[in-house]
Amino acid sequence: MKQAIPVQAGRPVPQEAAPAPRPPAAPKPRARRILLMVVAAAALIGAVVASLYWVHAQHYESTDDAVLEGHVIPIGPQVAARVSAVNVVDNQFVNKGDVIIELDPTDYKAAVEQAQGNLAAMDGKVREAQAEVLAAGAQRDQSRAQVDAAQTNFEILEADFKRDQSLDERAISRQQLETDDAAQKSAGAQVTEAKAKLASSASLITIADAAVVAAQGDDAKARADLQRAQINLGYCQIRAPESGRITRKNVEPGEYVSVGEALLALVPPQVWVVADFKETQLTYMRPNQPVSIHVDAYPDQEFSGRVESFQAGTGSRFSMLPAENATGNFVKIVQRVPVKILLDPDQTNGSDVLLAPGMSVEAEVKVR
């Protein structure tokens, strides 16, 4: 409702003017001092934080462009056969030497038995050839004895003939001289024949020796065939080359697998960090410097390690399409260099900590 305006003698009575608003009271000196102290403290804290960050930045280089790396071993058969058993499942931990896949060994057992029979036959041929060498040697010795006997007989007859020739014609008849001459020539012929037999015996020894060498070569080949057959039989049991976890299993019993076919992969527990640092961060970075590592999967846990080595080239240099700066479109971009960091031993702190290739990490290197 509107307030009634008083009327006096037919005229409105003027109202009193409203009082002017007072200006705000000035802050008290005590409150002003407190405000100034708060502002100064905040500025001091900011300066301290900035200085600490600057000092930290001078002693450490960090990057979040880093991952865990490790060996991934593809497992495949070295012989073709049908799979008879698969003894592992995905993500199972196996020890080095464990039989993880078994192949049907029937064909390879038969190959071993055949190689064993062939080796036995070759051993017999070697012994036969060696016996022929001994027989040829005995024949040579006999021929040499015949040569010696014929030579001795020839020398005796030759001496008799020369002695008879030196006698007076009245002491020996011409017929006797002719007989002695014929006997001498016959003995000489026997010497020649005995020497020919000796040479033939020597050639037989050479032939027998060659036969032994050939038989020994066949025997060595048969022995190598047996060894290969035994190795192939051993390949029917596929064993873990290292301790680790089974991944990407792609084989089932009953399948026929070929040589080199990828059946599964084995990931050993040993891992390391590959951190991509900017090239400007490598100024004071050196091997064996300590590294603090944070794995994204375990944000509250810190791992330790050391710088192991630097890649001899930037990441872009080894890409599928390296940058070509000679085209006239050069733009300077800070490159990154992969740095290999080895974790210190016993960093898992229990079997519940999984450190696997491909996991994201952050690495901080103490460079000063």
C-alpha positions in Angstrom: 0.0 0.0 0.0 1.2 3.5 -0.8 1.9 5.7 2.2 -0.5 8.5 2.5 0.9 12.0 2.0 -0.2 14.4 4.7 -2.1 17.4 3.5 -2.0 20.8 5.2 -4.4 23.6 4.2 -5.1 22.0 0.9 -1.3 21.5 0.1 0.9 18.5 0.6 3.3 18.7 3.4 6.9 18.1 2.1 8.6 15.0 3.5 12.0 15.1 5.1 14.9 14.2 2.8 16.5 10.6 3.3 20.0 10.5 4.8 23.0 10.0 2.4 24.7 6.5 2.6 27.9 6.4 4.6 31.2 5.4 2.8 32.5 1.9 3.8 34.7 2.0 6.8 38.4 1.7 6.1 40.0 -1.6 7.1 41.5 -1.7 10.4 45.3 -1.7 10.6 45.4 -5.2 12.1 43.4 -6.8 9.3 45.6 -5.1 6.8 48.7 -6.5 8.3 47.3 -10.0 8.3 46.3 -9.7 4.6 49.8 -8.5 3.7 51.4 -11.4 5.6 49.2 -13.9 3.8 50.1 -12.5 0.4 53.8 -12.4 1.3 53.7 -16.0 2.6 52.0 -17.2 -0.6 54.6 -15.4 -2.7 57.4 -16.9 -0.6 56.0 -20.4 -1.0 55.6 -20.0 -4.7 59.2 -18.8 -5.0 60.4 -21.8 -2.9 58.4 -24.2 -5.1 59.7 -22.6 -8.2 63.3 -22.8 -7.0 62.9 -26.4 -5.9 61.5 -27.3 -9.3 64.4 -25.5 -11.0 66.9 -27.3 -8.9 65.2 -30.6 -9.5 65.1 -29.9 -13.3 68.9 -29.3 -13.2 69.6 -32.7 -11.7 66.9 -35.0 -13.3 65.6 -35.8 -16.8 62.3 -37.5 -17.2 59.9 -38.8 -19.8 56.6 -40.6 -20.0 57.3 -41.8 -23.5 58.6 -45.2 -22.3 57.6 -48.8 -22.3 58.7 -52.1 -20.9 60.4 -54.4 -23.4 61.3 -58.1 -23.3 62.0 -61.1 -25.4 59.1 -62.8 -27.1 60.2 -66.3 -28.3 58.1 -67.8 -31.1 57.8 -71.6 -30.6 57.4 -73.8 -33.7 58.2 -77.4 -34.7 61.4 -78.5 -36.3 59.8 -81.5 -37.9 56.5 -82.0 -39.5 54.1 -84.3 -37.7 50.7 -84.6 -36.1 50.2 -83.1 -32.6 49.6 -85.8 -30.1 49.4 -83.6 -26.9 49.5 -80.0 -25.8 50.6 -79.7 -22.2 50.2 -76.0 -21.6 47.5 -73.3 -21.6 47.6 -69.6 -22.2 49.5 -67.5 -19.6 50.9 -70.6 -17.8 54.4 -70.3 -16.4 56.8 -73.1 -17.5 60.3 -73.8 -16.6 63.2 -74.3 -19.1 63.2 -77.8 -20.5 59.5 -78.6 -19.8 57.8 -80.6 -22.6 55.0 -78.2 -23.8 54.0 -80.0 -27.0 54.3 -83.6 -28.1 54.3 -84.8 -31.7 53.5 -88.2 -33.1 56.9 -90.0 -33.2 55.9 -93.1 -35.2 57.6 -92.1 -38.5 60.7 -90.9 -36.8 61.1 -94.1 -34.7 61.0 -96.0 -38.0 63.6 -93.7 -39.5 65.9 -94.3 -36.5 65.6 -98.1 -36.8 66.3 -97.9 -40.6 69.4 -95.8 -40.0 70.6 -98.2 -37.3 70.3 -101.1 -39.8 72.2 -99.1 -42.5 74.9 -98.3 -40.1 75.3 -101.9 -39.1 75.7 -102.8 -42.8 78.3 -100.1 -43.3 80.2 -101.3 -40.3 80.4 -104.8 -41.9 81.6 -103.3 -45.2 84.4 -101.5 -43.3 85.5 -104.6 -41.6 85.4 -106.6 -44.9 87.5 -103.9 -46.6 90.0 -104.0 -43.7 90.2 -107.8 -44.0 91.0 -107.4 -47.7 93.8 -105.0 -46.8 95.3 -107.6 -44.5 95.0 -110.3 -47.1 96.6 -108.1 -49.7 99.4 -107.4 -47.2 100.0 -111.1 -46.6 100.1 -111.7 -50.3 102.6 -108.9 -50.7 104.8 -110.4 -48.0 104.6 -113.8 -49.8 105.5 -112.2 -53.1 108.4 -110.5 -51.5 109.6 -113.8 -50.0 109.3 -115.4 -53.5 111.4 -112.5 -54.9 114.1 -113.0 -52.3 114.1 -116.8 -53.0 114.2 -116.4 -56.8 116.9 -113.7 -56.4 119.0 -116.0 -54.2 118.6 -118.9 -56.6 119.6 -116.7 -59.5 122.7 -115.5 -57.8 123.8 -119.1 -57.0 123.3 -120.3 -60.6 125.0 -117.2 -61.9 128.0 -117.9 -59.6 128.1 -121.5 -60.8 127.9 -120.5 -64.4 130.7 -117.9 -64.0 132.8 -120.5 -62.2 132.3 -123.1 -64.9 133.2 -120.6 -67.5 136.5 -119.9 -65.8 137.5 -123.6 -65.9 139.6 -125.2 -68.6 137.7 -126.6 -71.6 139.1 -130.0 -70.8 137.7 -129.9 -67.2 134.0 -129.2 -68.2 132.0 -130.1 -71.2 130.3 -127.6 -73.5 126.9 -129.2 -72.7 127.4 -128.5 -69.0 128.1 -124.8 -69.8 124.9 -124.7 -71.8 122.9 -126.3 -69.0 124.3 -123.8 -66.5 123.5 -120.9 -68.8 119.9 -122.1 -69.3 119.5 -122.6 -65.5 120.8 -119.1 -64.9 118.4 -117.6 -67.4 115.5 -119.5 -66.0 116.3 -118.3 -62.5 116.4 -114.7 -63.9 113.0 -115.2 -65.4 111.7 -116.4 -62.0 113.1 -113.3 -60.4 111.3 -111.1 -62.9 108.0 -113.1 -62.4 108.3 -112.8 -58.6 108.9 -109.1 -58.8 105.8 -108.7 -61.0 103.8 -110.6 -58.5 105.2 -108.3 -55.8 104.1 -105.2 -57.7 100.7 -106.7 -58.3 100.4 -107.4 -54.5 101.3 -103.8 -53.8 98.6 -102.5 -56.2 96.1 -104.8 -54.5 97.0 -103.2 -51.2 96.4 -99.8 -52.7 93.0 -100.9 -54.0 92.1 -102.4 -50.7 93.1 -99.2 -48.8 90.9 -97.2 -51.2 88.0 -99.6 -50.5 88.5 -99.1 -46.8 88.4 -95.3 -47.2 85.2 -95.6 -49.3 83.7 -98.0 -46.8 84.6 -95.7 -43.9 83.0 -92.7 -45.7 79.8 -94.7 -46.2 80.0 -95.7 -42.5 80.4 -92.0 -41.5 77.4 -91.0 -43.6 75.3 -93.8 -42.1 76.3 -92.7 -38.6 75.4 -89.1 -39.5 72.0 -90.3 -40.9 71.4 -92.2 -37.6 72.3 -89.1 -35.6 69.9 -87.0 -37.7 67.1 -89.5 -37.3 67.7 -89.5 -33.5 67.6 -85.7 -33.4 64.4 -85.6 -35.4 62.9 -88.1 -33.0 63.9 -85.9 -30.2 62.2 -82.9 -31.9 58.9 -84.7 -31.5 59.0 -83.4 -27.9 58.9 -79.6 -28.1 60.5 -78.2 -24.9 60.6 -74.7 -23.5 63.9 -73.0 -24.4 63.6 -70.6 -21.5 61.5 -70.2 -18.4 58.5 -67.9 -18.9 54.8 -67.5 -19.6 52.9 -69.1 -22.5 51.2 -66.6 -24.8 49.3 -66.7 -28.1 48.7 -70.4 -28.0 47.5 -71.5 -31.5 47.7 -75.3 -31.5 45.4 -78.2 -30.5 45.9 -82.0 -30.4 45.2 -83.7 -33.7 46.5 -80.8 -35.9 49.2 -81.6 -38.5 51.9 -79.0 -38.1 54.7 -78.1 -40.5 58.3 -77.0 -39.9 58.6 -73.5 -38.6 54.8 -73.0 -38.1 54.1 -70.6 -35.2 52.3 -72.6 -32.5 52.7 -70.3 -29.5 55.0 -67.7 -27.9 57.1 -67.8 -24.7 57.8 -64.6 -22.8 60.6 -64.8 -20.3 60.3 -62.7 -17.1 63.3 -60.6 -17.8 62.3 -57.1 -18.9 63.9 -53.7 -19.4 62.7 -50.2 -20.2 63.1 -48.4 -23.5 62.6 -44.7 -22.8 62.4 -42.1 -25.6 64.2 -39.0 -24.4 64.4 -35.7 -26.3 67.9 -35.2 -27.8 68.2 -32.1 -25.7 67.9 -34.2 -22.6 70.9 -36.3 -23.4 73.5 -33.6 -22.7 74.5 -35.0 -19.3 73.0 -38.5 -19.5 75.5 -41.3 -19.2 75.5 -45.1 -18.8 75.1 -46.5 -15.2 73.2 -43.4 -14.0 70.4 -44.3 -11.5 66.8 -44.2 -12.8 63.5 -44.1 -11.0 60.8 -46.0 -12.8 57.0 -45.8 -12.3 54.8 -48.3 -14.0 51.3 -47.1 -14.8 49.8 -50.3 -13.5 51.4 -49.7 -10.1 51.3 -45.9 -9.4 52.2 -46.3 -5.7 55.3 -48.4 -6.3 58.7 -47.2 -7.5 61.2 -49.4 -9.3 64.9 -48.6 -9.6 67.2 -49.2 -12.5 70.3 -47.9 -14.4 70.9 -46.5 -17.8 72.4 -49.3 -19.9 73.0 -47.9 -23.4 71.8 -45.4 -26.1 70.5 -46.3 -29.5 72.8 -45.2 -32.3 70.2 -43.2 -34.0 66.9 -41.4 -33.4 63.6 -43.2 -33.6 62.5 -41.4 -36.8 65.8 -42.5 -38.5 64.8 -46.1 -38.2 61.1 -45.7 -39.1 59.7 -47.2 -42.2 59.7 -43.8 -44.0 62.6 -41.7 -42.6 62.2 -38.0 -42.9 63.9 -36.5 -45.9 65.1 -33.0 -45.0 66.7 -32.2 -48.4 63.3 -31.5 -50.1 63.2 -27.9 -49.1 60.4 -28.3 -46.6 62.7 -28.6 -43.5 61.1 -27.9 -40.2 63.3 -28.4 -37.2 61.7 -30.9 -34.7 63.3 -32.1 -31.5 64.1 -35.7 -32.1 63.8 -38.5 -29.6 66.5 -41.1 -28.9 65.6 -44.5 -27.4 67.5 -45.2 -24.2 67.8 -48.7 -22.8 67.3 -48.9 -19.0 67.9 -52.1 -17.0 65.9 -52.7 -13.9 67.8 -53.6 -10.8 67.6 -57.3 -9.7 64.6 -58.4 -7.5 62.3 -55.5 -8.5 59.1 -57.5 -8.7 58.7 -57.6 -4.9 56.5 -60.7 -5.2 54.8 -62.9 -7.8 51.7 -60.7 -7.8 53.6 -57.9 -9.7 53.4 -58.4 -13.4 56.0 -56.6 -15.5 55.3 -57.5 -19.1 56.5 -56.1 -22.5 54.4 -53.2 -23.7 53.4 -51.8 -20.4 53.6 -48.0 -20.1 56.1 -46.5 -17.6 57.7 -43.2 -16.7 61.4 -42.9 -16.3 63.4 -40.3 -14.4 67.2 -40.3 -14.7 69.5 -38.6 -12.2 72.0 -36.9 -14.4 73.9 -34.8 -11.8 
